[in-house]
Amino acid sequence: MYIKKLIGEKCYLSPIDINDAEKYAMWLNDQEIADFLTLSTAVIPVDGEREILQKMSKDHNYAIVDLKTNTLLGNVGLIDINHIHGSAEIGIFIGDKSYWNKGYGKEALSLLIDYSYKKLNLHNILLRTYDFNVRAIACYEKIGFKRIGEIRQGIQRNLEFHNIILMDILPSDFYKK
Ligand SMILES: CC(C)(COP(=O)(O)OP(=O)(O)OC[C@H]1O[C@@H](n2cnc3c(N)ncnc32)[C@H](O)[C@@H]1OP(=O)(O)O)[C@@H](O)C(=O)NCCC(=O)NCCS
Protein backbone atom coordinates (compact mmCIF):
# COMPACT_ATOMS: atom_id res chain seq x y z
CA MET A 1 0.00 0.00 0.00
CA TYR A 2 1.27 3.46 -0.86
CA ILE A 3 0.78 6.69 1.04
CA LYS A 4 1.11 10.07 -0.64
CA LYS A 5 3.71 11.70 1.59
CA LEU A 6 5.44 14.03 -0.87
CA ILE A 7 3.40 14.78 -3.98
CA GLY A 8 4.61 16.10 -7.34
CA GLU A 9 2.99 16.45 -10.77
CA LYS A 10 4.02 13.03 -12.11
CA CYS A 11 4.83 10.98 -9.05
CA TYR A 12 4.69 10.89 -5.30
CA LEU A 13 6.98 9.50 -2.61
CA SER A 14 5.55 6.96 -0.22
CA PRO A 15 6.96 4.98 2.71
CA ILE A 16 8.30 1.67 1.36
CA ASP A 17 5.94 -1.30 1.24
CA ILE A 18 8.00 -4.40 2.12
CA ASN A 19 5.58 -6.56 0.13
CA ASP A 20 7.28 -5.13 -2.96
CA ALA A 21 10.44 -7.15 -2.19
CA GLU A 22 9.97 -9.40 -5.23
CA LYS A 23 9.69 -6.46 -7.60
CA TYR A 24 12.78 -4.79 -6.13
CA ALA A 25 14.71 -8.07 -6.35
CA MET A 26 13.73 -8.45 -10.03
CA TRP A 27 14.95 -4.94 -10.78
CA LEU A 28 18.17 -5.20 -8.79
CA ASN A 29 19.09 -8.49 -10.46
CA ASP A 30 18.62 -6.89 -13.88
CA GLN A 31 22.19 -6.21 -15.01
CA GLU A 32 21.16 -3.27 -17.19
CA ILE A 33 19.94 -1.49 -14.04
CA ALA A 34 22.51 -2.90 -11.63
CA ASP A 35 25.44 -1.72 -13.78
CA PHE A 36 24.62 1.82 -12.62
CA LEU A 37 24.44 0.88 -8.94
CA THR A 38 26.97 0.03 -6.22
CA LEU A 39 25.14 -3.20 -5.46
CA SER A 40 25.69 -4.62 -8.94
CA THR A 41 28.02 -7.21 -7.39
CA ALA A 42 25.66 -8.15 -4.53
CA VAL A 43 23.53 -11.29 -4.34
CA ILE A 44 19.91 -10.21 -3.97
CA PRO A 45 17.41 -12.97 -3.17
CA VAL A 46 13.77 -12.03 -2.48
CA ASP A 47 14.00 -12.93 1.22
CA GLY A 48 17.15 -10.88 1.66
CA GLU A 49 15.54 -7.97 -0.13
CA ARG A 50 12.55 -8.15 2.22
CA GLU A 51 14.87 -7.80 5.22
CA ILE A 52 16.72 -4.92 3.57
CA LEU A 53 13.42 -3.15 2.77
CA GLN A 54 12.27 -3.67 6.35
CA LYS A 55 15.35 -1.80 7.60
CA MET A 56 15.26 0.84 4.86
CA SER A 57 11.58 1.58 5.46
CA LYS A 58 12.40 2.98 8.90
CA ASP A 59 14.77 5.60 7.51
CA HIS A 60 14.31 8.29 4.87
CA ASN A 61 13.94 5.89 1.95
CA TYR A 62 10.86 6.20 -0.19
CA ALA A 63 9.02 4.37 -2.92
CA ILE A 64 8.59 6.42 -6.09
CA VAL A 65 5.02 5.86 -7.28
CA ASP A 66 3.38 7.06 -10.51
CA LEU A 67 0.68 9.56 -9.55
CA LYS A 68 -1.79 8.55 -12.28
CA THR A 69 -1.58 4.77 -12.04
CA ASN A 70 -0.19 4.16 -8.52
CA THR A 71 2.52 1.99 -10.13
CA LEU A 72 5.73 1.47 -8.17
CA LEU A 73 8.64 2.86 -10.21
CA GLY A 74 11.65 2.68 -7.91
CA ASN A 75 13.24 4.09 -4.85
CA VAL A 76 14.90 7.30 -3.62
CA GLY A 77 16.55 7.76 -0.24
CA LEU A 78 19.07 9.39 2.04
CA ILE A 79 21.99 7.71 3.77
CA ASP A 80 24.62 9.00 6.20
CA ILE A 81 22.39 11.78 7.53
CA ASN A 82 24.40 14.00 9.85
CA HIS A 83 22.20 16.39 11.80
CA ILE A 84 25.12 18.22 13.38
CA HIS A 85 26.49 19.35 10.03
CA GLY A 86 23.27 19.13 8.02
CA SER A 87 24.74 16.74 5.47
CA ALA A 88 23.57 13.52 3.80
CA GLU A 89 24.03 11.44 0.69
CA ILE A 90 21.18 10.80 -1.74
CA GLY A 91 20.60 7.82 -4.04
CA ILE A 92 17.93 6.87 -6.56
CA PHE A 93 16.92 4.18 -9.00
CA ILE A 94 13.93 3.84 -11.26
CA GLY A 95 13.49 0.11 -11.81
CA ASP A 96 10.71 0.32 -14.37
CA LYS A 97 12.75 1.12 -17.47
CA SER A 98 9.72 2.28 -19.45
CA TYR A 99 9.71 5.32 -17.13
CA TRP A 100 13.34 6.35 -17.80
CA ASN A 101 13.91 9.75 -19.42
CA LYS A 102 10.43 11.06 -18.70
CA GLY A 103 11.26 13.45 -15.89
CA TYR A 104 10.37 11.11 -13.01
CA GLY A 105 13.95 11.02 -11.69
CA LYS A 106 14.19 14.81 -11.61
CA GLU A 107 10.86 15.11 -9.84
CA ALA A 108 11.43 12.33 -7.28
CA LEU A 109 14.85 13.75 -6.35
CA SER A 110 13.45 17.28 -6.18
CA LEU A 111 10.66 16.18 -3.82
CA LEU A 112 13.13 14.54 -1.43
CA ILE A 113 15.67 17.38 -1.64
CA ASP A 114 13.01 20.01 -0.91
CA TYR A 115 11.83 17.94 2.08
CA SER A 116 15.43 17.46 3.24
CA TYR A 117 16.05 21.20 3.31
CA LYS A 118 12.70 22.38 4.66
CA LYS A 119 11.83 19.64 7.16
CA LEU A 120 15.06 17.80 8.02
CA ASN A 121 17.17 20.99 8.12
CA LEU A 122 19.82 19.47 5.87
CA HIS A 123 22.16 21.73 3.90
CA ASN A 124 24.68 19.76 1.84
CA ILE A 125 23.41 16.77 -0.14
CA LEU A 126 26.05 14.65 -1.83
CA LEU A 127 25.73 11.97 -4.49
CA ARG A 128 28.01 9.61 -6.33
CA THR A 129 27.57 8.31 -9.82
CA TYR A 130 29.69 6.64 -12.49
CA ASP A 131 31.21 8.52 -15.42
CA PHE A 132 29.34 6.35 -17.95
CA ASN A 133 25.94 7.17 -16.44
CA VAL A 134 25.34 10.17 -18.69
CA ARG A 135 21.58 10.18 -18.18
CA ALA A 136 21.96 10.35 -14.41
CA ILE A 137 24.61 13.11 -14.61
CA ALA A 138 22.36 15.16 -16.94
CA CYS A 139 19.41 14.63 -14.60
CA TYR A 140 21.41 15.74 -11.54
CA GLU A 141 22.84 18.82 -13.28
CA LYS A 142 19.32 19.90 -14.27
CA ILE A 143 18.27 19.84 -10.62
CA GLY A 144 21.23 22.03 -9.65
CA PHE A 145 23.87 19.50 -8.55
CA LYS A 146 27.48 20.60 -9.15
CA ARG A 147 30.39 18.31 -9.93
CA ILE A 148 32.87 18.63 -7.09
CA GLY A 149 35.39 16.00 -8.04
CA GLU A 150 35.95 12.43 -9.02
CA ILE A 151 37.53 9.29 -7.71
CA ARG A 152 39.77 8.26 -10.59
CA GLN A 153 39.39 4.65 -11.75
CA GLY A 154 37.34 4.08 -8.61
CA ILE A 155 35.33 1.18 -10.00
CA GLN A 156 35.89 -1.66 -12.41
CA ARG A 157 32.93 -2.61 -14.55
CA ASN A 158 32.73 -4.69 -17.69
CA LEU A 159 36.51 -5.08 -17.94
CA GLU A 160 37.20 -1.35 -17.68
CA PHE A 161 38.07 1.15 -14.99
CA HIS A 162 35.69 4.08 -14.53
CA ASN A 163 35.73 7.27 -12.49
CA ILE A 164 33.24 7.85 -9.70
CA ILE A 165 31.77 11.36 -10.09
CA LEU A 166 31.00 13.27 -6.90
CA MET A 167 28.29 15.92 -7.02
CA ASP A 168 26.62 18.00 -4.35
CA ILE A 169 23.84 20.53 -3.99
CA LEU A 170 23.10 23.35 -1.53
CA PRO A 171 19.75 25.13 -1.02
CA SER A 172 21.14 28.10 -3.01
CA ASP A 173 21.71 25.82 -6.04
CA PHE A 174 18.37 24.06 -5.72
CA TYR A 175 16.01 26.99 -5.21
CA LYS A 176 17.75 29.07 -7.90
CA LYS A 177 16.32 26.69 -10.51
C1 LIG B 1 19.23 7.99 -13.39
C2 LIG B 1 17.71 8.08 -13.26
C3 LIG B 1 17.33 8.19 -11.80
C4 LIG B 1 17.25 9.36 -13.98
O1 LIG B 1 15.86 9.42 -13.91
P1 LIG B 1 15.02 9.67 -15.26
O2 LIG B 1 13.62 9.83 -14.89
O3 LIG B 1 15.38 8.61 -16.23
O4 LIG B 1 15.66 11.05 -15.77
P2 LIG B 1 14.91 12.40 -16.10
O5 LIG B 1 14.02 12.18 -17.28
O6 LIG B 1 14.33 13.03 -14.90
O7 LIG B 1 16.17 13.33 -16.51
C5 LIG B 1 17.11 12.86 -17.41
C6 LIG B 1 17.61 14.04 -18.25
O8 LIG B 1 18.81 13.64 -18.89
C7 LIG B 1 18.72 13.82 -20.28
N1 LIG B 1 19.48 12.77 -20.90
C8 LIG B 1 19.18 11.46 -21.01
N2 LIG B 1 20.13 10.79 -21.66
C9 LIG B 1 21.09 11.70 -21.95
C10 LIG B 1 22.33 11.63 -22.63
N3 LIG B 1 22.78 10.47 -23.13
N4 LIG B 1 23.05 12.77 -22.75
C11 LIG B 1 22.60 13.93 -22.25
N5 LIG B 1 21.41 14.08 -21.61
C12 LIG B 1 20.68 12.96 -21.46
C13 LIG B 1 17.23 13.72 -20.57
O9 LIG B 1 16.92 14.36 -21.78
C14 LIG B 1 16.63 14.39 -19.35
O10 LIG B 1 16.64 15.80 -19.48
P3 LIG B 1 15.30 16.62 -19.93
O11 LIG B 1 14.21 16.26 -18.98
O12 LIG B 1 15.67 18.05 -19.85
O13 LIG B 1 14.99 16.16 -21.30
C15 LIG B 1 17.00 6.83 -13.90
O14 LIG B 1 17.21 6.84 -15.29
C16 LIG B 1 17.49 5.52 -13.31
O15 LIG B 1 17.09 5.16 -12.24
N6 LIG B 1 18.38 4.78 -14.04
C17 LIG B 1 18.86 3.47 -13.61
C18 LIG B 1 19.57 3.46 -12.26
C19 LIG B 1 20.50 4.62 -12.08
O16 LIG B 1 21.24 5.00 -12.96
N7 LIG B 1 20.47 5.21 -10.87
C20 LIG B 1 21.36 6.30 -10.51
C21 LIG B 1 22.60 5.77 -9.94
S1 LIG B 1 23.73 7.08 -9.46
The ligand as an ORCA input file, in Angstrom:
! r2SCAN-3c Opt
* xyz 0 1
  C      19.233      7.990    -13.392
  C      17.712      8.082    -13.257
  C      17.329      8.188    -11.796
  C      17.252      9.358    -13.976
  O      15.856      9.424    -13.910
  P      15.024      9.672    -15.260
  O      13.615      9.831    -14.894
  O      15.383      8.605    -16.230
  O      15.661     11.054    -15.770
  P      14.913     12.402    -16.101
  O      14.021     12.184    -17.284
  O      14.329     13.034    -14.901
  O      16.170     13.332    -16.513
  C      17.107     12.858    -17.408
  C      17.614     14.035    -18.250
  O      18.810     13.637    -18.889
  C      18.718     13.824    -20.277
  N      19.482     12.772    -20.903
  C      19.176     11.457    -21.006
  N      20.135     10.789    -21.659
  C      21.087     11.699    -21.949
  C      22.329     11.627    -22.625
  N      22.780     10.469    -23.127
  N      23.049     12.767    -22.750
  C      22.599     13.931    -22.246
  N      21.411     14.077    -21.609
  C      20.679     12.958    -21.460
  C      17.233     13.716    -20.569
  O      16.923     14.358    -21.782
  C      16.627     14.394    -19.353
  O      16.636     15.804    -19.481
  P      15.296     16.621    -19.934
  O      14.210     16.261    -18.978
  O      15.674     18.047    -19.845
  O      14.989     16.159    -21.303
  C      17.002      6.830    -13.899
  O      17.206      6.840    -15.291
  C      17.487      5.522    -13.313
  O      17.092      5.163    -12.236
  N      18.378      4.778    -14.041
  C      18.864      3.472    -13.607
  C      19.566      3.465    -12.257
  C      20.503      4.617    -12.076
  O      21.242      4.998    -12.963
  N      20.472      5.205    -10.875
  C      21.359      6.304    -10.507
  C      22.604      5.774     -9.942
  S      23.727      7.081     -9.465
*
